[in-house]
Amino acid sequence: MLIRKYWLVLLLLLCSHLLFAADPGKADNPNEIAFMTDFGLLDDSVAICKQVMYNIDPTVRVLDISHAITPFSILDGARFLDGMSGYVPKGTVFVVVIDPGVGTARKAIVAKSKKGNYYVLPDNGLLTYVQNNDGIEAVRVITNRKWMIENAVSSTFHGRDIFSPVGAHLARGEDWTAVGPEMLVNQLVHLKLTQSSIVNGVLRAVVLGTDGPFGNLITNVSREEFAKLGYKYGDTVHLALGENELDIPFVKTFGDVAIGSPLAFIDSRGRLSFSLNQTNFAKTYNINPPVDFAIPEKK
């Protein structure tokens, strides 16, 4: 008799969860969390956050964008966040924890983009590129204690106590307006981005970062901006990069030059990039972004 009651209780709990939870794959609610941090994988922080999500919604799918973001680099987080936005289904919830100001007066927020995705993160500039490229429809400050781990809100681990549980509540289809009061979109913290420009025949721009273990340099120069300089494949580009002066070929891909040789190319995201074929450019030339560089127009 006790066994029958036990199984009946389990069945009722399962049914209630299925009725309450969002249908995975439903239009505008894919029940997916895209998760990104600078925590690394040397300790249990990422696993704890993911388990918090699963405890709230066992059916949620968690996509790990990266947990190897340069520590404290809001700029890198903002770039990667923007890079993912075009590949996820509408309604995806992004949980992003690059939070050097954790425990201070900085706000914890949820923002809804004009594409219909949700961003659960600290208000510290992480949304800069998404706001510029996708647009932000509305923002709310996270204040609803019922959506947090109420008995464990620390001053140093909001990834576990605030961002992860809020992300899971949203991913399973709960009303996002319940998270807290609305704030004005124009109040979002915005990174001060340096734009590339061509002045007096010289392109002046910035190396924003590197592409992980390969050490290729990522810049803020679009394919279209670089094309204004007049270079074609096979041409030699004079590059003044920090304290380095280099003459390098502009080519399609790495194999167009010898191993260890430098090259300029347009990367997979349509930006000007610099590399050493099968060698780490950043380490070889001691490049620590952000770094200014200049290229003159083709003569």
Secondary structure, 3 states (H helix, E strand, C coil): CHHHHHHHHHHHHHHHHHHHCCCCCECCECCEEEEEECCCCCCCHHHHHHHHHHHHCCCCEEEEEECCCCCCCHHHHHHHHHHHHCCCCCCCEEEEECCCCCCCCCCEEEEEECCCCEEEEECCCCCHHHHHHCCEEEEEECCCHHHCCHHHCCCCCHHHHHHHHHHHHHHCCCCHHHHCCEECHHHCCCCCCCCCEEECCEEEEEEEEECHHHCCEEEEEEHHHHHCCCCCCCCEEEEEECCEEEEEEECCCHHHCCCCCEEEEECCCCEEEEEECCECHHHHCCCCCCEEEEEECCC
